[in-house]
């Protein structure tokens, strides 16, 4: 070890080993995103966050209307879960398109 270099942390050593393993397996390094791509991804995340917030507001209103009926509450939760998963899935698909 020279006086110029500081010792590497365990994290840095582990990351070097993983990168070497990836190169040996033929896995490419992740591409650096352009500023335009970063902005589009941020926009997609904001849109998804807004849709989920809207969905939660709608869900709250439906819960209030359900009046404590367990069947209605279960149905509301099922619809909420499905809709949220759909929003998140679409968001991730769009982000993958932007990254490629």
C-alpha positions as CSV (number, residue, x, y, z in Angstrom):
1,X,0.0,0.0,0.0
2,X,1.3,3.4,-0.9
3,X,1.0,6.5,1.2
4,X,-1.2,8.1,-1.5
5,X,-4.0,5.5,-1.4
6,X,-6.4,5.1,1.5
7,X,-7.4,1.5,2.3
8,X,-10.6,0.4,0.7
9,X,-13.7,-0.2,2.8
10,X,-15.3,-3.6,3.0
11,X,-18.1,-2.2,0.9
12,X,-15.8,-1.0,-1.9
13,X,-14.0,-4.4,-1.9
14,X,-17.3,-6.3,-2.1
15,X,-18.5,-4.0,-5.0
16,X,-15.3,-4.6,-6.9
17,X,-15.7,-8.4,-6.5
18,X,-19.4,-8.1,-7.7
19,X,-18.4,-6.0,-10.7
20,X,-15.7,-8.5,-11.6
21,X,-18.1,-11.4,-11.2
22,X,-20.7,-9.6,-13.5
23,X,-18.0,-8.9,-16.1
24,X,-17.0,-12.6,-16.1
25,X,-20.7,-13.6,-16.5
26,X,-21.1,-11.1,-19.4
27,X,-23.4,-8.7,-17.5
28,X,-22.9,-5.1,-18.6
29,X,-22.4,-2.2,-16.3
30,X,-25.6,-0.1,-15.8
31,X,-25.9,2.8,-18.2
32,X,-25.6,6.3,-16.9
33,X,-28.9,8.1,-17.4
34,X,-29.1,11.4,-19.3
35,X,-30.6,14.4,-17.6
36,X,-33.7,14.1,-19.8
37,X,-34.1,10.4,-18.7
38,X,-33.8,11.4,-15.1
39,X,-36.4,14.1,-15.5
40,X,-38.8,11.8,-17.2
41,X,-38.4,9.1,-14.5
42,X,-39.0,11.7,-11.8
43,X,-42.1,12.9,-13.7
44,X,-43.4,9.3,-13.9
45,X,-42.8,8.8,-10.2
46,X,-44.7,12.0,-9.4
47,X,-47.6,11.0,-11.6
48,X,-47.8,7.6,-10.0
49,X,-47.6,9.2,-6.5
50,X,-50.4,11.5,-7.4
51,X,-52.6,8.7,-8.7
52,X,-52.0,6.7,-5.6
53,X,-52.9,9.7,-3.4
54,X,-56.1,10.1,-5.5
55,X,-56.8,6.4,-5.0
56,X,-56.3,6.6,-1.3
57,X,-58.7,9.6,-1.1
58,X,-61.3,7.6,-3.0
59,X,-60.7,4.6,-0.8
60,X,-61.2,6.7,2.4
61,X,-64.6,7.9,1.1
62,X,-65.7,4.4,0.2
63,X,-64.6,3.1,3.7
64,X,-66.8,5.9,5.3
65,X,-69.7,4.8,3.1
66,X,-69.3,1.1,4.0
67,X,-70.4,1.8,7.6
68,X,-68.2,-0.9,9.0
69,X,-69.6,-3.8,6.9
70,X,-66.8,-6.3,6.8
71,X,-67.7,-7.6,3.4
72,X,-67.8,-4.2,1.9
73,X,-64.5,-3.3,3.6
74,X,-62.8,-6.4,2.3
75,X,-64.0,-5.6,-1.2
76,X,-62.8,-2.0,-0.9
77,X,-59.4,-3.2,0.2
78,X,-59.2,-5.8,-2.6
79,X,-60.0,-3.1,-5.2
80,X,-57.5,-0.7,-3.6
81,X,-54.7,-3.3,-3.6
82,X,-55.4,-4.3,-7.3
83,X,-55.5,-0.6,-8.4
84,X,-52.3,0.3,-6.5
85,X,-50.5,-2.7,-8.0
86,X,-51.6,-1.7,-11.5
87,X,-50.4,1.9,-11.0
88,X,-47.0,0.7,-9.7
89,X,-46.7,-1.9,-12.4
90,X,-47.4,0.6,-15.1
91,X,-44.9,3.1,-13.5
92,X,-42.1,0.5,-13.5
93,X,-42.8,-0.5,-17.1
94,X,-42.6,3.1,-18.2
95,X,-39.4,3.6,-16.2
96,X,-37.9,0.5,-17.9
97,X,-38.8,2.0,-21.3
98,X,-37.1,5.3,-20.4
99,X,-33.9,3.5,-19.2
100,X,-33.6,1.5,-22.4
